[in-house]
C-alpha cells in the first residue's frame, strides 16, 4: 500500500472539541492526524480504509462467489451463454515499453 499525505492535523484537544467533524472528515476518506505537543501520535481513518489496510476486503473471486450464491442468474433472465462474450478473448493491442 502507498503512503498518503494526511489532509488535516488537529491537536488532541482540538479533536476532542470537534470530534463529529473529525469523524466526518475520516468517513469522507481523508485521514486525520492527531498531535500531542506538536508531535504526530495517531491517525483517524474510516472503517473502509481500515479494512483495506488490514486486508479484510473480499477479493474479486470471493465477492463474485457471494454474488452467484445470492442471485440465481437464470431466474434473473441470464444464463452462462449471455455472459460468455462480455470480455474479449483476444490478446490485446501491442504495447512498446
Contact map, one row per residue, 1 for C-alpha under 8 A:
1110000000000000000000000000000000000000000000000000100000000000000000000000000000000000000000000
1111000000000000000000000000000000000000000000000000000000000000000000000000000000000000000000000
1111100000000000000000000000000000000000000000000000000000000000000000000000000000000000000000000
0111110000000000000000000000000000000000000000000000000000000000000000000000000000000000000000000
0011111000000000000000000000000000000000000000000000000000000000000000000000000000000000000000000
0001111110000000000000000000011110000000000000000000000000000000000000000000000000000000000000000
0000111110000000000000000000011110000000000000000000000000000000000000000000000000000000000000000
0000011111000000000000000000011110000000000000000000000000000000000000000000000000000000000000000
0000011111100000000000000000000111100000000000000000000000000000000000000000000000000000000000000
0000000111111110000000000000000111100000000000000000000000000000000000000000000000000000000000000
0000000011111110000000000000000001111100000000000000000000000000000000000000000000000000000000000
0000000001111111000000000000000001110000000000000000000000000000000000000000000000000000000000000
0000000001111111100000000000000000000000000000000000000000000000000000000000000000000000000000000
0000000001111111110000000000000000000000000000000000000000000000000000000000000000000000000000000
0000000001111111111001000000000001000000000000000000000000000000000000000000000000000000000000000
0000000000011111111000000000000000000000000000000000000000000000000000000000000000000000000000000
0000000000001111111000000000000000000000000000000000000000000000000000000000000000000000000000000
0000000000000111111111000000000000000000000000000000000000000000000000000000000000000000000000000
0000000000000011111111100000000000000000000000000000000000000000000000000000000000000000000000000
0000000000000000011111110000000000000000000000000000000000000000000000000000000000000000000000000
0000000000000000011111111000000000000000000000000000000000000000000000000000000000000000000000000
0000000000000010011111111100000100000000000100000000000000000000000000000000000000000000000000000
0000000000000000001111111110000000000000000101000000000000000000000000000000000000000000000000000
0000000000000000000111111111000000000000000000000000000000000000000000000000000000000000000000000
0000000000000000000011111111111100000000000000000000000000000000000000000000000000000000000000000
0000000000000000000001111111111100000000000111000000000000000000000000000000000000000000000000000
0000000000000000000000111111110000000000000011100000000000000000000000000000000000000000000000000
0000000000000000000000011111110000000000000001000000000000000000000000000000000000000000000000000
0000000000000000000000001111111000000000000011001000000000000000000000000000000000000000000000000
0000011100000000000000001111111100000000000010000000000000000000000000000000000000000000000000000
0000011100000000000000001100111110000000001111000000000000000000000000000000000000000000000000000
0000011111000000000001001100011111000000001110000000000000000000000000000000000000000000000000000
0000011111000000000000000000001111100001111100000000000000000000000000000000000000000000000000000
0000000011110010000000000000000111110001111100000000000000000000000000000000000000000000000000000
0000000011110000000000000000000011111111110000000000000000000000000000000000000000000000000000000
0000000000110000000000000000000001111111100000000000000000000000000000000000000000000000000000000
0000000000100000000000000000000000111110000000000000000000000000000000000000000000000000000000000
0000000000100000000000000000000000111111000000000000000000000000000000000000000000000000000000000
0000000000000000000000000000000000111111100000000000000000000000000000000000000000000000000000000
0000000000000000000000000000000011110111110000000000000000000000000000000000000000000000000000000
0000000000000000000000000000000011110011111000000000000000000000000000000000000000000000000000000
0000000000000000000000000000000011100001111100000000000000000000000000000000000000000000000000000
0000000000000000000000000000001111000000111110000000000000000000000000000000000000000000000000000
0000000000000000000001100100001111000000011111000000000000000000000000000000000000000000000000000
0000000000000000000000000110111100000000001111101100000000000000000000000000000000000000000000000
0000000000000000000000100111101000000000000111111100000000000000000000000000000000000000000000000
0000000000000000000000000010000000000000000011111110000000000000000000000000000000000000000000000
0000000000000000000000000000000000000000000001111111000000000000000000000000000000000000000000000
0000000000000000000000000000100000000000000011111111100000000000000000000000000000000000000000000
0000000000000000000000000000000000000000000011111111110000000000000000000000000000000000000000000
0000000000000000000000000000000000000000000000111111111110000000000000000000000000000000000000000
0000000000000000000000000000000000000000000000011111111110000000000000000000000000000000000000000
1000000000000000000000000000000000000000000000001111111100000000000000000000000000000000000000000
0000000000000000000000000000000000000000000000000111111100000000000000000000000000000000000000000
0000000000000000000000000000000000000000000000000011111110000000000000000000000000000000000000000
0000000000000000000000000000000000000000000000000011111111000000000000000000000000000000000000000
0000000000000000000000000000000000000000000000000011001111100000000000000000000000000000000000000
0000000000000000000000000000000000000000000000000000000111111110000000000000000000000000000000000
0000000000000000000000000000000000000000000000000000000011111110000000000000000000000000000000000
0000000000000000000000000000000000000000000000000000000001111111000000000000000000000000000000000
0000000000000000000000000000000000000000000000000000000001111111100000000000000000000000000000000
0000000000000000000000000000000000000000000000000000000001111111110000000000000000000000000000000
0000000000000000000000000000000000000000000000000000000001111111111000000000000000000000000000000
0000000000000000000000000000000000000000000000000000000000011111111100000000000000000000000000000
0000000000000000000000000000000000000000000000000000000000001111111110000000000000000000000000000
0000000000000000000000000000000000000000000000000000000000000111111111000000000000000000000000000
0000000000000000000000000000000000000000000000000000000000000011111111100000000000000000000000000
0000000000000000000000000000000000000000000000000000000000000001111111111000000000000000000000000
0000000000000000000000000000000000000000000000000000000000000000111111110000000000000000000000000
0000000000000000000000000000000000000000000000000000000000000000011111110000000000000000000000000
0000000000000000000000000000000000000000000000000000000000000000001111111001000000000000000000000
0000000000000000000000000000000000000000000000000000000000000000000111111111000000000000000000000
0000000000000000000000000000000000000000000000000000000000000000000100111111111000000000000000000
0000000000000000000000000000000000000000000000000000000000000000000000011111111000000000000000000
0000000000000000000000000000000000000000000000000000000000000000000000011111110000000000000000000
0000000000000000000000000000000000000000000000000000000000000000000000111111110000000000000000000
0000000000000000000000000000000000000000000000000000000000000000000000001111111000000000000000000
0000000000000000000000000000000000000000000000000000000000000000000000001111111101100000000000000
0000000000000000000000000000000000000000000000000000000000000000000000001100111111100000000000000
0000000000000000000000000000000000000000000000000000000000000000000000000000011111110000000000000
0000000000000000000000000000000000000000000000000000000000000000000000000000001111111000000000000
0000000000000000000000000000000000000000000000000000000000000000000000000000011111111100000000000
0000000000000000000000000000000000000000000000000000000000000000000000000000011111111100000000000
0000000000000000000000000000000000000000000000000000000000000000000000000000000111111110000000000
0000000000000000000000000000000000000000000000000000000000000000000000000000000011111111000000000
0000000000000000000000000000000000000000000000000000000000000000000000000000000001111111000000000
0000000000000000000000000000000000000000000000000000000000000000000000000000000000011111100000000
0000000000000000000000000000000000000000000000000000000000000000000000000000000000001111110000000
0000000000000000000000000000000000000000000000000000000000000000000000000000000000000011111000000
0000000000000000000000000000000000000000000000000000000000000000000000000000000000000001111100000
0000000000000000000000000000000000000000000000000000000000000000000000000000000000000000111110000
0000000000000000000000000000000000000000000000000000000000000000000000000000000000000000011111000
0000000000000000000000000000000000000000000000000000000000000000000000000000000000000000001111100
0000000000000000000000000000000000000000000000000000000000000000000000000000000000000000000111110
0000000000000000000000000000000000000000000000000000000000000000000000000000000000000000000011111
0000000000000000000000000000000000000000000000000000000000000000000000000000000000000000000001111
0000000000000000000000000000000000000000000000000000000000000000000000000000000000000000000000111
